């Protein structure tokens, strides 16, 4: 299983990357989330997390900006009726954090807005993945920590609102906040705002 690639970015497209690793060019399918998160230009070295999808005679390589996105992808394709293309479409329309939040809140409408995802498929995503994601997010022991008070999604939402008040572009702020949360998911709203101000 190929789980990571490091090499020179030869071509960057909204739906795929081509990376040269020691003379071998790898064609890697990506989501819009990964595309917008990768700030590196063509010709520069990058490291990308990957998932090799094997079906019959097909070997398709999918790439992800971080491990969180790859994990969500692997969960999504485990749902009956969700293939790699649908999973990439979901990750192109929603961030990994938004997908987690929507599953926890059982918000079917969020998934129905994604092209190719109907009501039944949206219901299956929530039913089949809610327990898996809840076990990961909510501490097994300790204090009664409420999910909605600590989810990166709501923390990002508060930070985004604060940055908008300060006059920063919501689109640019969102990208910066996502990158910071990928590296520091434990950050509070205050820490997230402080770190984002250094990068904006």
C-alpha positions, -999 to +999 in steps of 0.1 A: +000+000+000+013+034-010+005+057+019+027+088+012+047+103-017+074+129-016+086+144-048+086+173-073+052+187-082+052+185-120+015+195-126-012+208-104-048+206-115-080+211-095-088+173-098-053+158-099-016+162-093+014+147-111+044+141-088+078+130-100+095+107-075+130+097-086+120+098-123+086+081-119+056+103-125+026+095-103-009+106-113-029+114-081-066+122-079-073+150-053-102+170-039-108+207-041-099+208-004-064+194-011-060+216-042-068+248-022-046+237+007-015+230-013+002+264-017+033+250-034+039+259-070+049+235-098+085+225-097+087+225-059+090+194-036+058+184-018+047+155+005+012+141+000-007+114+019-021+088-004-047+060-006-043+033-032-077+021-044-077-013-059-107-028-077-104-057-102-077-045-127-078-009-116-052+007-094-061+044-087-040+066-064-058+093-044-039+121-026-047+141+005-033+173+021-035+157+056-042+124+074-075+137+086-089+140+051-075+106+041-092+090+071-125+106+063-121+094+027-115+058+039-146+060+061-167+074+033-158+047+008-168+021+034-204+033+032-226+012+009-232+032-023-202+056-018-173+050-042-140+070-044-155+095-069-184+103-046-161+106-016-138+130-035-169+150-045-179+152-008-144+163+002-145+189-026-178+204-014-172+201+024-141+202+046-133+171+067-144+191+098-177+200+082-183+164+073-176+153+108-198+180+122-227+172+098-226+135+107-226+141+144-255+166+141-273+142+117-277+170+092-289+152+061-295+185+042-258+193+042-250+161+023-280+164+000-265+196-014-235+177-027-239+166-064-248+130-067-257+125-030-294+117-025-315+114+007-309+077+011-272+079+006-270+109+030-289+088+056-265+059+051-235+081+056-248+093+090-260+059+102-229+040+092-203+066+103-217+084+133-205+058+159-170+056+143-165+093+143-181+099+178-157+073+194-127+092+179-139+127+188-154+123+223-130+113+251-135+078+264-128+089+300-127+120+320-149+150+323-182+155+306-169+174+276-196+185+252-187+178+216-203+210+203-183+232+226-149+217+215-154+207+179-128+223+155-157+232+133-173+256+158-139+269+169-131+277+133-165+294+128-159+317+158-123+325+146-136+332+111-162+356+124-136+374+145-112+377+115-140+390+093-147+418+118-110+427+116-114+431+078-098+399+065-112+381+035-134+352+046-121+330+018-084+336+026-091+333+063-109+300+060-079+285+041-054+297+068-077+285+096-080+250+080-042+247+076-036+257+113-063+233+126-048+205+106-016+210+125-031+220+158-066+206+162-064+212+200-062+250+196-086+272+214-104+301+196-079+326+210-048+306+200-063+300+166-069+337+160-034+346+172-017+321+149-039+331+119-030+368+124+007+358+119-001+342+086-026+367+071 
